[in-house]
Amino acid sequence: MDAIHLFSLASRKSEWLSIRQATIAQNVSHVDTPGFRAKDVQPFADVLDRTRLSMRATHAAHLELDGKPRRTDVGRADSWAVTHSGNSVSVEQELIKAGEVARDHSLATSVVKSFHRMILMSVKG
């Protein structure tokens, strides 16, 4: 895997994790709002599937995106229960999601850090 592609992928994953964390925080902040429906972002694999890379005709090493905007859709989440007020936010479920975000962010930064050290070692000789 190309090192630059790895850094780009890690950056996109971090952006996605940031959006997911903000969505989780919004859900928790509306835990007592009547009628509020919990939201979640689409899985990162779906975000990657929407982005297609194509080879540029001028040079085989040039890559370009199809011009599709980088966007992460936020939609309704499946919740464990809906209260009598119509609120579907479960604090326990949101805490589990927040833990997943923290774990994924830690993994992504560890991979980038290791790759960065490897590149520095190869440059230094």
C-alpha positions as CSV (number, residue, x, y, z in Angstrom):
1,M,0.0,0.0,0.0
2,D,1.3,3.4,-0.9
3,A,2.3,5.5,2.2
4,I,0.6,8.6,0.9
5,H,-2.6,6.7,0.3
6,L,-2.4,5.3,3.9
7,F,-2.1,8.9,5.3
8,S,-5.0,10.0,3.1
9,L,-7.1,7.1,4.3
10,A,-6.3,7.7,7.9
11,S,-7.2,11.4,7.5
12,R,-10.6,10.4,6.0
13,K,-11.2,8.0,8.8
14,S,-10.4,10.7,11.3
15,E,-12.9,13.1,9.6
16,W,-15.5,10.4,9.7
17,L,-14.8,9.6,13.4
18,S,-15.1,13.3,14.2
19,I,-18.5,13.5,12.5
20,R,-19.7,10.4,14.3
21,Q,-18.5,11.7,17.7
22,A,-20.4,15.0,17.0
23,T,-23.5,13.0,16.1
24,I,-23.2,11.0,19.3
25,A,-22.8,14.2,21.4
26,Q,-25.9,15.7,19.8
27,N,-27.9,12.5,20.6
28,V,-26.8,12.6,24.2
29,S,-27.6,16.4,24.5
30,H,-31.2,15.6,23.4
31,V,-31.7,12.7,25.7
32,D,-34.7,14.5,27.4
33,T,-36.1,16.2,24.3
34,P,-39.6,14.8,23.5
35,G,-39.8,13.2,20.0
36,F,-36.1,13.4,19.3
37,R,-34.9,10.5,17.2
38,A,-31.3,9.2,17.7
39,K,-29.1,9.6,14.7
40,D,-25.9,7.9,13.5
41,V,-23.6,8.2,10.5
42,Q,-23.4,5.7,7.7
43,P,-20.6,3.1,8.2
44,F,-17.1,4.1,7.1
45,A,-17.0,1.2,4.6
46,D,-20.0,2.7,2.8
47,V,-18.2,6.1,2.6
48,L,-15.2,4.4,1.0
49,D,-17.4,2.5,-1.4
50,R,-18.8,5.7,-2.7
51,T,-15.4,7.1,-3.6
52,R,-13.9,5.6,-6.7
53,L,-10.4,6.1,-7.9
54,S,-9.6,6.2,-11.5
55,M,-6.3,6.4,-13.4
56,R,-5.5,9.6,-15.2
57,A,-4.7,9.2,-18.9
58,T,-1.6,11.4,-18.7
59,H,0.5,9.3,-16.4
60,A,-0.1,5.9,-14.7
61,A,1.0,7.2,-11.3
62,H,-1.6,10.0,-11.2
63,L,-4.8,9.3,-9.4
64,E,-7.9,11.5,-9.3
65,L,-11.3,11.2,-7.7
66,D,-14.4,11.0,-9.8
67,G,-15.4,14.5,-8.6
68,K,-17.8,13.2,-6.1
69,P,-17.9,15.3,-2.9
70,R,-16.6,13.8,0.3
71,R,-19.7,13.7,2.4
72,T,-20.9,11.5,5.3
73,D,-24.6,11.1,5.5
74,V,-26.2,11.2,8.9
75,G,-29.5,9.4,9.3
76,R,-31.7,7.8,11.9
77,A,-30.2,5.2,14.1
78,D,-31.7,1.9,15.2
79,S,-32.4,2.4,18.9
80,W,-33.0,-0.1,21.7
81,A,-36.2,1.5,22.9
82,V,-38.5,4.5,22.4
83,T,-39.9,6.2,25.4
84,H,-43.5,7.4,25.9
85,S,-42.4,10.9,24.8
86,G,-41.2,9.5,21.5
87,N,-37.5,10.0,22.3
88,S,-35.3,7.2,21.0
89,V,-32.0,8.1,22.6
90,S,-30.4,5.4,24.8
91,V,-27.5,6.8,26.9
92,E,-26.1,3.3,27.2
93,Q,-26.1,2.8,23.4
94,E,-24.5,6.2,22.8
95,L,-21.8,5.4,25.4
96,I,-21.0,2.2,23.5
97,K,-20.8,4.1,20.2
98,A,-18.5,6.7,21.9
99,G,-16.2,3.9,23.1
100,E,-16.1,2.5,19.5
101,V,-15.1,5.9,18.2
102,A,-12.4,6.3,20.9
103,R,-11.0,2.8,20.1
104,D,-11.1,3.4,16.3
105,H,-9.4,6.8,16.7
106,S,-6.7,5.3,18.9
107,L,-6.1,2.5,16.3
108,A,-5.9,4.9,13.4
109,T,-3.5,7.2,15.1
110,S,-1.3,4.3,16.2
111,V,-1.1,3.0,12.6
112,V,-0.2,6.4,11.2
113,K,2.4,6.9,14.0
114,S,4.0,3.5,13.2
115,F,4.0,4.2,9.5
116,H,5.5,7.6,10.1
117,R,8.3,6.1,12.2
118,M,9.0,3.6,9.5
119,I,9.3,6.3,6.8
120,L,11.6,8.3,9.0
121,M,13.8,5.3,9.6
122,S,14.0,4.5,5.9
123,V,15.0,8.1,5.1
124,K,17.6,8.3,7.9
125,G,19.1,5.0,6.7
